[in-house]
Amino acid sequence: MTVELGQPAPEFTLPTAGGGEVSLSALKGRKVIVYFYPKADTPGCTTESCGFNDALPDFGGAGATVIGISKDPVAKLDRFAAKYGLKLILASDAECDVTERYGSWVEKSLYGRKYMGIDRSTFLIDEEGIVRGIWRKVKVAGHVEEVLKAARG
């Protein structure tokens, strides 16, 4: 399954760092930035998450909520958030159901070995739950700024 521009974003409810949960439907009326990242506390994922976290006031000013999703268990997300002072929403998709519905669970290759993993990707969802921006195979440098510009419209 994959997500397309102009289509409704797949609904989800996931557990989050801090012992809560987040659902897309509960955020209706706000823009939502959903970014999928391979693994908490690894270099690229840390840089990306810290970038989104540092820009939270700007995203808030654009009326947007930021959610980072990985397959890490909640306990690991708690440690990740504490280590880097992350205030954004970090959600655990341990079974990769949501990741798969967004088309971000893909076959990867490392040194000739093929395996399934998370494609670093980001989605901008508008106040009505419609996908308005898609970034796949994200390169971390400059990405947060690009997403923020799109969120500001």
C-alpha positions in Angstrom: 0.0 0.0 0.0 1.1 3.5 -0.6 -0.1 7.0 0.1 -0.7 9.6 -2.6 -1.0 13.4 -2.7 -4.6 14.6 -2.3 -5.8 11.3 -0.7 -6.9 10.9 2.9 -4.0 9.9 5.2 -4.3 6.4 6.8 -5.6 6.7 10.3 -3.5 5.4 13.2 -3.3 5.2 17.0 0.1 4.4 18.4 1.7 4.3 21.9 4.2 7.2 22.5 7.2 8.0 24.6 6.0 9.2 28.0 3.3 6.5 28.3 0.6 8.2 26.1 -0.8 7.5 22.7 -1.4 9.6 19.6 -4.0 9.2 16.9 -4.3 11.1 13.7 -8.1 11.6 14.1 -7.5 13.4 17.4 -5.4 16.0 15.6 -8.1 16.9 13.0 -8.1 20.6 12.6 -4.3 20.9 12.8 -1.7 20.2 10.2 0.3 17.1 11.0 3.9 16.2 10.0 4.5 12.5 10.2 8.1 11.4 9.7 9.2 7.8 9.7 12.8 7.1 10.7 14.7 3.8 10.8 16.0 3.6 14.4 16.2 5.9 17.5 19.6 7.0 18.7 21.5 6.4 15.5 23.3 9.3 13.8 20.9 10.2 10.9 17.8 9.6 13.0 19.1 11.6 15.9 20.1 14.6 13.6 16.6 14.5 12.0 14.7 14.2 15.3 16.7 17.0 16.9 16.1 19.1 13.8 12.4 18.7 14.0 12.5 19.2 17.8 14.5 22.4 17.5 11.9 23.7 15.0 8.9 22.8 17.1 8.1 26.5 17.9 8.1 27.2 14.1 5.9 24.2 13.3 3.5 25.3 16.1 3.4 28.7 14.6 2.3 27.1 11.3 -0.4 25.2 13.2 1.4 21.9 12.8 2.0 19.0 15.2 5.1 16.8 14.5 5.1 13.0 15.1 8.2 10.8 14.6 7.4 7.1 14.0 9.8 4.2 14.3 9.5 0.5 15.2 11.5 1.1 18.4 9.7 0.0 21.6 8.4 2.8 23.8 11.1 2.2 26.5 13.8 2.9 23.8 11.8 6.0 22.7 11.7 7.2 26.3 15.5 6.9 26.6 16.0 8.6 23.2 13.7 11.5 24.2 15.5 11.9 27.6 19.0 11.7 26.2 18.4 14.5 23.6 15.7 16.5 25.4 13.1 15.8 22.7 9.7 17.3 23.2 8.1 16.2 19.9 5.8 13.2 19.8 7.7 9.9 19.3 5.5 7.0 18.5 6.2 3.3 18.4 5.0 1.2 15.5 6.5 -2.1 16.7 4.6 -4.2 14.2 5.2 -1.7 11.3 1.5 -1.7 10.4 1.3 2.1 10.1 4.7 2.2 8.4 3.5 -0.3 5.9 0.2 1.6 5.2 2.2 4.7 4.4 4.4 2.8 2.0 7.5 3.4 4.2 8.2 -0.3 4.9 10.5 -1.2 2.0 13.1 -3.7 0.8 16.6 -2.3 1.5 20.0 -3.5 0.5 23.3 -3.3 2.5 26.5 -4.8 1.2 24.4 -7.0 -1.1 22.2 -8.3 1.7 18.5 -7.6 1.2 16.2 -6.9 4.2 13.0 -5.1 5.1 13.3 -1.7 6.8 11.9 1.8 7.2 12.4 4.2 4.4 13.2 7.6 5.9 10.1 9.5 4.7 7.9 12.4 5.7 4.2 13.3 5.1 2.4 16.6 5.5 -1.2 16.1 6.3 -3.7 19.1 6.2 -6.3 20.0 8.8 -8.9 17.8 7.1 -6.6 14.7 7.1 -5.6 15.0 3.4 -2.0 14.3 2.4 -0.5 17.5 1.0 3.2 16.7 0.9 5.3 13.5 0.5 9.1 13.2 0.9 10.6 9.8 0.3 14.2 8.6 0.6 14.9 11.7 2.7 18.3 13.2 3.0 18.5 14.7 6.5 20.4 17.9 5.6 17.9 20.7 4.9 14.9 18.5 5.2 13.3 20.1 8.3 13.5 23.5 6.6 11.9 22.1 3.5 9.0 20.6 5.4 8.5 23.7 7.5 8.3 25.8 4.3 5.6 23.5 3.0 3.7 23.5 6.3 3.6 27.3 6.2 2.1 27.1 2.8 
